[in-house]
């Protein structure tokens, strides 16, 4: 009886570890910036601005100007959505 309980506990721990490993990977993937913080569309890698050491991508040429009018509003929005922003390259 004790062996069954121990085996069940080990099996449960392994299942939990596997779940966390796969769920953690999916969660990290979901945190990458996949939409423009201003319009919500897919960002263009050529349209971006750097703010407080982070690079923020936008969908169109007008979005960076909108962002710059109230950047903390959009940064908070990204934070609430769990978006992980790229670090801006260090300027020389």
C-alpha positions in Angstrom: 0.0 0.0 0.0 2.8 2.4 0.9 4.6 1.6 -2.4 1.5 2.5 -4.4 1.1 5.9 -2.6 4.8 6.6 -3.2 4.5 5.6 -6.9 1.4 7.8 -7.2 3.1 10.8 -5.6 6.1 10.4 -7.9 3.9 10.1 -11.0 1.9 13.1 -9.9 5.2 15.1 -9.5 6.4 14.1 -12.9 3.1 15.0 -14.5 3.2 18.4 -12.8 6.8 19.0 -13.9 5.9 18.2 -17.5 2.9 20.4 -17.4 4.9 23.3 -16.1 7.7 22.8 -18.6 5.2 22.9 -21.6 3.0 25.6 -20.1 6.0 27.7 -19.3 7.2 27.6 -22.9 3.7 28.5 -24.2 3.4 31.3 -21.8 6.8 32.7 -22.7 5.9 32.6 -26.3 2.7 34.4 -25.7 4.5 37.3 -24.0 6.5 38.4 -27.1 5.1 41.6 -28.7 2.7 40.4 -31.4 0.6 43.5 -31.8 1.0 47.3 -32.0 0.3 48.9 -28.7 -1.6 51.8 -30.4 -3.7 50.1 -33.1 -3.5 46.5 -32.1 -2.4 45.2 -35.5 0.6 43.1 -36.3 3.8 45.2 -35.8 6.2 45.9 -38.6 9.9 45.2 -37.7 11.0 48.3 -39.5 8.7 50.7 -37.5 9.8 51.1 -33.9 10.8 53.5 -31.2 13.1 53.0 -28.2 11.7 54.0 -24.9 13.3 53.6 -21.4 15.7 50.9 -22.8 13.1 48.9 -24.6 12.2 48.6 -28.3 8.5 49.0 -29.1 7.3 48.0 -32.6 4.3 49.5 -34.4 2.0 48.6 -37.3 2.2 51.9 -39.2 4.2 55.1 -39.5 1.7 57.2 -37.5 1.7 55.0 -34.4 5.1 56.0 -33.0 4.0 59.6 -32.9 0.8 58.7 -31.1 2.8 56.6 -28.7 5.2 59.5 -28.0 2.3 61.7 -26.9 1.6 59.4 -23.9 4.2 56.7 -23.8 3.4 55.6 -20.2 -0.2 54.8 -21.2 0.9 52.4 -23.8 3.7 50.9 -21.7 1.2 50.2 -19.0 -1.1 48.6 -21.6 1.8 46.3 -22.7 2.7 45.5 -19.1 -1.0 44.5 -18.3 -1.0 42.3 -21.3 2.2 40.6 -20.1 4.1 41.6 -23.2 7.9 41.1 -23.0 9.7 43.9 -24.9 13.0 43.6 -26.5 15.9 45.5 -25.0 16.9 48.5 -27.2 20.4 48.2 -28.6 22.9 50.2 -26.6 23.8 53.5 -28.3 27.5 54.2 -28.8 
